[in-house]
Amino acid sequence: MKRYISSILIIVVSLFSIGTYYAQVTSYASNLPKLTFKTIEGNEKELQSVALEGYYEEGSLSEHFRVESNKLKYAKEQSYFEKIFDFYDPNYKRLVNEYRSFMRDKEYIETYYEDRDNLTFVTMNVDYENRKFSSYFNIDSLEKKNKDEKSYEIDVPEQEKYDDIIVRDIQFAQSKLQVITQNDVITKDEKDTVEIHHYTIDLAGQKIVSDETLLSETFDSSNEGHFSMPSKVDRGMVSHVFLLALVKGRYSEEEGFKEKRGESSLFAYHYDTKKLEKIKIPNEENITFESVESDFFYDDETLYVTGWEEGMNRILTFDIDKQKVINDYKPGSVDFTEIKDGRIFAITKGELLIANPKTGKTLYKGELVVDSDDQKKDKNHIIQLHDIYIK
């Protein structure tokens, strides 16, 4: 009987503690103002696809917040699970909500593919047992309609040649899984040979039907550099092209890596035709390749190159197929940019700009402000946005 009484007391104390906590949270949140976007220009409906993070500061009061689809929630108002879950971008949250069983233990979503019917993840399983490298593709596939989950382990051909393999892109073409990897070749000298491979995989037959080397480069003291991959605008979605850069330069202890202007190259690989072509951006555009992974973005049709010129941000848009510049858009001085669905999303302090970089047209411009009806309005407050996620 004492055991049951103890259990009941523990439950009562726990419920009281939780109630006290949420009462304190409610009291604290009541001192925070309601924030809302004040439209300066454009259509407010553009906010529906945007999630923003920032902080509000007023004297000794400081609190982080998240605005999603123009709905505000302070960090103190979030549950424990919301705080953990909001660490991830909206696309990851969507995948977990829609395919919870399949997404279990899948925290890394860089290498996945999704279309209307299927969701596929590909990772490398690498082992160095007894100083011998071995590797295979670890493939998890979900057929959405019937929720059929399948897993495959497929060995990499000639794996004894390599000491590391990284998955760079995944697509489906001609009913086959297409995987592009970066393979580090084992060498007996101080040279580093890196190969870019295109593997075509027949999942039904659980075998690799072709292995093509798209590019191979040997780096040494007289030829320093690396391969670098631009960021996909719609990561994981159907795409017919893959972009990669061969960046040439020189390493030094004092300055790190510095590109040799005019020696780097940007390539486009077309899955449908299996054609690799060099993208030629005019020299007068003054484009550098030192920060390809953070400054270069692309979708099926367009390359977006972000940079800085004459004290302003610039976004150069380039037609991949026609190999010509579309526009050189300068949104002004902004702190952070994101590109998706042919739009640029830029934030600076408490302001948000959404625009079409191909035309320069502003789709929405607004400022996050204290609601005019809020009685706690203080002119000395600070509102700062620092992160943006696009659904």
N, C-alpha and C positions, 0 to 999 in steps of 0.2 A: 504494500500500500504506500509506503514511504517513497518507493521508487516512482510511482505514478504521480504523487504530489510534487516531487522534485521536477519531474518532466513538465508538469503543468506550470510550475513556477518559472521554469526556464523559458517556456513559450510566452507567458505573460510579460516577463521582463524584456524579452526580445521584441515583442509587439510594441511595448511602451517605448523602448529605445528607438525603434524605427519611426514611431509616431512623433517622438520628440525631435528626431533628426529632420523629418519632413516639415515639422512646424517651424523649426529654425530656418530651414531652407526657404520656406514660404515667406517668413519674416524678412530674411535677407534680400530675397528677390523683389519684395515689395518696395525696397529702397532704390531699386534700379529702374531707370526710365525705359519707356517703350521706344524702340528705334524703328524707323521706317524709311523707305527710299523716297526722296523728293525728286520727281522727274524734272530734268532740265530740258531734255529733248528725246523724241522718239516714242516707241511703243512699249508700255509697261509689261506687256505679255512676254517680252524677251527675258524677263527675270525668272520665268517658270523653269528654265533649264539650268539655273545657276545656284550653286551652293558656295557660300562665302564664310570665312572665319576671320575673326579679329578680336579686338578688345576695346572696352569702354573704361575711361579713367576720369575721375572727378575728385580732386583732392586726394585723400587717403583711400578712396574707394576705387578699386580696379577689378574688372571681371572680364573674362573671355566669353565670347558668344559665337553662335553659328546662325547664319541666315540661309534658309533653304526654301526655294520657291517663294521668296519674300516673306517668310515666316521666321520670327526671331525666337531663339531660345538661348538663355545664358547657361554657362557651364554648371552653375550651382543648381539649375533646374533640371539638369539631365540626370537620368538614372545611371547607376554604375555600368550597366550593359550598354547604354547609349554612348557613354564616354569612350568605351573600348571600341564599339562598332563605328563611331564617327571618325575614328582614326583612318579608316579606309575610305577610298573614293566612292562616289555614288554607284559607279558601275559594278564594283565588287559587292556592294551591299545588295544591288539588284540581283546579281547571280546567286548570292546566298539565300535571299528571300524566295526566289523562284525555284531553285534546285538545291535545297538544303542538304539532302542526303548525299548527292553527288559532290557537292562542294566541301564536304567534311575533310579537314586536314589540308585544304588547298589555300594556303595563305599567299603564295607567290603567283600572280596572274600575268606575268609578262609574256609568257609563251602559251597562248591559247588561241583557239579559233571558234567563232560562233556564227552560225547562219540561222535561217528560219527553222531548220529541222534538227540541227546537231550542235553539240558543244564538245570541243575536244581540247585536252591539255596534253602537252608534250614536254617532258623533262629528261635530262640525261642522268643515268645512274652510272657513276664513275667509281672504280675500285682500283686500288694500288696493292693488291695482295701479293706478297712475296716479291715486291719491287717490280711487278708486272702490271702494266696498265690494261684494264678491260672496261668496256663501256657498252651500254645498250640503251635504246630509246624506251622510256617508260611512258606508255600512251594510255590515257583514260578517255573514253568516249561515251557520250550520252545521246541516245536518240530521244528527243524531247517528247514526241507524241505518245509513245508507249512506255517512257521512262526506263528504257532498257540500257543498263550500264555495262560496259565491257572494258577490260584492261588487257594490254598487250605488252610483251617484252621482246624487243627485236634487236638483235646484235648489230653493231656497226661494222661494216666491211673493213678489212685491213686495219683493225683497231690497234695492232701491234706497232703501227707507224706513228701513233700519236701519244702525247702525254697530257692533252686536255682537249675537250670538245664542248662548245657552248651553243645552245639553240638560239638562233637569231630571228627566225620567222616561221610561221606555220600558215598554210593555206590548203584548200582543196581545189584540184583541177583535173579534168578528165576522170572524175570519180576516184581519184587517188589522193592520198595525203602527201602534201609537198612540205618538206622541212629544209630550211637553209641553216647551215651551221658554220661556225668558225672553228677550224681545227688547227691546233698547234702541233707541228711535226717534230719528232725527236731528231735532234742533230748531235753530231759528235764533236762539234767545234763551238765557237762562241757566236755563231750565226743563229738567227731565229727565223724559221720558215713558217709562214701562216697561210693556210688555204681556206677558201670559202667554197663550201660544198652545197650542192642541191641534191637531196635524196628524195626519190619518189617511192612511196610505200603503199603496197597493196595490203590493206588491213584484213580483207577477207582471207587472203592467202597467208597473212602474217609474215610477209617477206619484203625486202627492198628490191624493187625491180630495176632501178637505175641509180647510179652515183656519178654525178658530174662535178668536176672541179671548175668553178666559175672564174676564180682568180687565185693566183699563188704569188707570194712575194717573200723574198728572203731579205731580212734586215741584218745589218752589221754596222760597224763603226763608220763605214763610208756610205751607207744607205740606211739612215735611221728613219723610223716612222711607225705607223700602226694603222689598222683598219678601224673605222668608227662608223656607227650606224645612226642616221637621223631618226627622230621619233615619229611614229605613226600618229596621225591626228585621231583616227578611230581605231585604237588598239584592239586587236582581236576580231575585227570585222572583216568581211569579204574584201579582198584587195587583189588586183591583177598585176601589181608592180611592187618591187622591193628595191629600196635605195641603200647604197652603202658608199662610203668614202675611203679612199686610200690617202692618208695624210702623211706627207713627207716633211721632215724637219731635222732638228738637232736637239739632243738633250744636254743639259749642263746642270751641275749642282747648284749654281747660283740662280739660274732663271727657269729651271725645269725644261719643258718642251717648248720650242719655238719653231713655228712653221716656216718652211722655205717657200716664199711666195712664188707662184707659177708652177710648182712641181706637184702639187696635190691634184687628185682627180675624184670626180663624183660619177657614180655609175647607177644606171637603172636596169634592173633585170625584170623582164616581162614573162610571167608564168605561162601565159597562153601560147606564146611563140617560142619560148625558151631562148630569147634573144637578149644579150647583154650589150648595152650601149653606153657610151660616155656622154654625160650631160655637160654642155659647154655654156657656162655663164660668162657673158662678156666681161673682159678685164676691167672695163671702165666702171663696173658696178662695185669694184673694190671689196669683193667678198673674201673672207678668210675662213679657213677650215679648222682652226684650233679648237673650237667649241661646237663641233658638229652635233653631238648628242644633246646639247642643251639649247642650241640656237637654230637648228634645222628641223623643220616639220614637213610632213607630206601626206597627201591622200592620193587617190588613183589618178588624179589629173594635175595636181598643183604642188609645187614645192614652195614652202614659205621659209624665208631666211630672215631671222630677227637679228637686230644689231643696234648700233649706236652711231649717230653721225651728227656733228655740229650741235651737240648738247641735246639731241632729241632721239627717241627711239625710232627705228625704221623697220618696216616689214616689206621685204622684196617678195613679190609673188611671181612665180615662173611657171609657164606651161611646159609640162614634162614632154608631151608628145610633139608639140610644135617647136620646142626648144627656143622659146622666146620670153622676154620679160613682159608681164602683164601690167604691173603697176609697182610703184615705189611709194608706199604709204607711210606717212610720218604722223603718228597719233599724238606727238608731244612727248613730254617727260612722264613716264609711268614706271611704277615699281615692279610690276609683275604682269606677265601676259600668258594667256592660254589660247590655243587655236582649236576649233572644232566646227564641223558642218559649214565650212566656208566663212566662219566668223572669227574675229579676234575679240577676246575678253581681256580687258586691261583694268588694273586697279592701281590707285595711288591715294594714299591716306584713307579718306572715307568715301572716295568716288569710284564709280564703276562706269567703264566705257565698253559698249558692244558695237562693233562696226564690221563692214564688209571690206577687207583689205584690197580686194581686186578692184573695187570702184572708189573706195575711200568714203562711202556713204555711212553716216552714223545711224545705227539702228536704235540705240538707246544710250542715253547718258543721264546719270542720276547720282545723287549724294545721299549717303546714309546719315540721317539727322535724328535728333530727339523729336518725338511726336509733339506737335504744337498743342495738343490737348493735355499733355503730361504736365502736372503741376510741379514736378521735380526738376524742371528744366534749369540748367545752369550754363551760362555762357562760357565758363572756364573749363568745360569738359573737353576730352580728347576722344575721338573715334578713329580707330586705325584698323584697316583691313590688311591682312597679310597672306591669306591663302585663298585660292579659288578652285572649284571643281565643277566640271561640266557634265551633266547627265547625258 
